[in-house]
Amino acid sequence: MDKSIIETYPNAWDFGNSDKQMKSTIGDYRVEYGELLEIAMGTPLGGQAYLVSDDKNLLIDNWCSGPPIWDSEGKKVAIPKWTRTLWRGTLQQLIVIDLSTGKKTTFKRKFNVLDLRSFEQNKIYGYDSPRHKPKMIEFDVDQEKIETKNKITIAKKSYKKG
């Protein structure tokens, strides 16, 4: 596997709110992070993530990673979320927000570190563990097991930007 593909900017170790990947391709929404911190020395970043539109926002989760990936229509966004497990340590799950249906879905499948590269027709492509024994992944939103599914509403902004 060509390491240059998985060591490009942005990645889970280096991304920011001004990256073009944060904004929906239709321009109505963007993902913004609060203060991002390393999970441990030299590890990927994590922090609060928000779905933002004009003067409104939705807290996606308190412990997200990034960068997010938008589908080509700009109506769905996938974002990695950190989660602690009893036996396997800190892992990631995927959250997908569908702006058309107003649903936020967290999927059961767990990953080490996600590096998301494309989101087409409900399939997300990328790498798991991009810096240590990388594995290509294909994540079919329609076929994966769901942990939670919630209706979302976007509320007035009430947080400080990081």
C-alpha positions as CSV (number, residue, x, y, z in Angstrom):
1,M,0.0,0.0,0.0
2,D,1.3,3.5,-0.9
3,K,2.0,5.3,2.4
4,S,1.6,8.7,0.7
5,I,-2.1,8.0,0.3
6,I,-2.7,7.6,4.0
7,E,-0.3,10.2,5.3
8,T,-1.9,13.2,3.5
9,Y,-3.5,16.3,5.1
10,P,-6.0,16.3,6.7
11,N,-5.8,13.1,8.8
12,A,-6.8,12.0,12.3
13,W,-3.6,13.6,13.7
14,D,-3.8,16.9,11.9
15,F,-7.0,18.7,10.9
16,G,-8.8,21.9,11.7
17,N,-12.0,23.9,11.5
18,S,-10.8,25.8,8.4
19,D,-10.3,22.7,6.3
20,K,-12.5,22.6,3.2
21,Q,-13.5,19.0,4.1
22,M,-15.4,20.4,7.1
23,K,-18.0,22.1,4.9
24,S,-20.9,20.4,3.1
25,T,-20.6,20.4,-0.7
26,I,-23.9,22.2,-0.9
27,G,-22.5,24.8,1.6
28,D,-25.4,24.9,4.1
29,Y,-23.7,23.0,6.9
30,R,-20.2,22.4,8.3
31,V,-18.6,20.4,11.1
32,E,-16.8,22.4,13.8
33,Y,-14.7,21.1,16.6
34,G,-14.2,22.6,20.1
35,E,-10.8,22.2,21.6
36,L,-9.0,19.1,20.2
37,L,-6.6,17.2,22.3
38,E,-4.4,14.1,21.8
39,I,-6.0,11.0,23.3
40,A,-2.5,10.1,24.6
41,M,1.0,11.2,23.6
42,G,1.3,10.9,19.8
43,T,-2.2,9.6,19.2
44,P,-5.0,11.0,17.1
45,L,-7.0,14.0,18.2
46,G,-10.4,14.1,19.9
47,G,-12.9,16.6,21.1
48,Q,-16.4,17.9,20.9
49,A,-17.8,18.2,17.4
50,Y,-20.8,20.2,16.2
51,L,-22.9,20.3,13.1
52,V,-23.3,24.0,12.3
53,S,-25.5,26.1,10.1
54,D,-25.5,29.9,10.3
55,D,-26.2,30.7,13.9
56,K,-27.4,27.2,14.9
57,N,-25.6,24.1,16.0
58,L,-26.0,20.5,17.1
59,L,-23.6,18.7,19.4
60,I,-22.6,15.6,17.4
61,D,-20.7,14.0,20.3
62,N,-18.4,15.0,23.1
63,W,-15.5,12.8,21.9
64,C,-15.2,12.8,18.1
65,S,-12.2,12.5,15.9
66,G,-11.8,13.6,12.3
67,P,-11.8,14.7,9.8
68,P,-15.4,14.1,8.7
69,I,-16.4,13.1,5.2
70,W,-19.4,14.4,3.4
71,D,-21.3,12.4,0.7
72,S,-21.1,13.9,-2.8
73,E,-24.6,15.4,-2.5
74,G,-23.6,17.2,0.8
75,K,-26.6,15.8,2.6
76,K,-24.9,13.2,4.8
77,V,-21.8,13.4,6.9
78,A,-19.8,10.6,8.5
79,I,-17.6,11.4,11.5
80,P,-15.5,9.0,13.7
81,K,-16.4,8.9,17.4
82,W,-14.1,7.7,20.2
83,T,-15.5,5.1,22.6
84,R,-14.0,3.2,25.5
85,T,-14.4,-0.5,25.6
86,L,-13.8,-2.8,28.6
87,W,-11.6,-5.4,26.9
88,R,-10.2,-3.6,23.8
89,G,-9.4,-0.1,25.1
90,T,-10.3,3.1,23.2
91,L,-11.7,2.5,19.7
92,Q,-13.8,4.3,17.2
93,Q,-17.3,4.0,15.8
94,L,-18.9,5.9,12.9
95,I,-21.7,8.4,13.3
96,V,-23.6,9.3,10.1
97,I,-25.9,12.3,10.1
98,D,-28.5,12.4,7.3
99,L,-29.7,16.0,6.9
100,S,-32.6,14.9,4.5
101,T,-34.2,12.6,7.1
102,G,-33.0,14.5,10.3
103,K,-31.4,11.3,11.7
104,K,-28.2,10.7,13.5
105,T,-27.0,7.1,13.5
106,T,-24.2,5.5,15.5
107,F,-23.1,2.2,14.2
108,K,-21.9,-0.8,16.3
109,R,-18.8,-1.7,14.3
110,K,-15.5,-0.7,16.0
111,F,-12.3,0.5,14.4
112,N,-8.8,1.4,15.7
113,V,-8.3,4.7,13.9
114,L,-10.4,5.8,10.9
115,D,-9.1,7.7,7.9
116,L,-12.2,8.4,5.8
117,R,-11.6,9.1,2.1
118,S,-14.9,9.0,0.2
119,F,-18.6,8.7,0.8
120,E,-20.6,7.7,-2.3
121,Q,-24.1,6.1,-2.5
122,N,-24.2,5.2,1.2
123,K,-20.8,3.6,1.1
124,I,-17.9,5.0,3.0
125,Y,-14.3,4.1,2.0
126,G,-11.1,4.7,3.9
127,Y,-8.5,3.0,6.1
128,D,-8.5,1.6,9.6
129,S,-5.2,2.0,11.4
130,P,-3.6,4.1,8.7
131,R,-0.2,4.3,10.3
132,H,0.1,0.8,11.7
133,K,-0.8,-2.2,9.6
134,P,-3.4,-0.2,7.5
135,K,-6.5,-2.0,6.2
136,M,-8.8,-0.7,3.5
137,I,-12.4,-0.5,4.6
138,E,-15.7,-0.3,2.9
139,F,-18.6,0.6,5.2
140,D,-22.1,0.2,3.8
141,V,-24.4,2.4,5.7
142,D,-27.4,0.3,4.6
143,Q,-26.0,-3.0,5.8
144,E,-24.1,-2.2,9.0
145,K,-25.6,-2.9,12.4
146,I,-27.0,0.1,14.2
147,E,-26.2,1.0,17.9
148,T,-28.4,4.0,18.1
149,K,-30.6,6.2,15.8
150,N,-31.9,9.5,16.9
151,K,-33.9,12.4,15.5
152,I,-31.9,15.6,15.4
153,T,-32.8,19.2,15.7
154,I,-30.4,22.1,15.2
155,A,-30.5,24.6,18.1
156,K,-29.2,28.1,18.5
157,K,-25.4,28.3,19.0
158,S,-24.4,28.2,22.7
159,Y,-20.7,27.2,22.7
160,K,-17.3,28.8,22.4
161,K,-15.3,28.0,19.3
162,G,-12.0,26.2,20.1
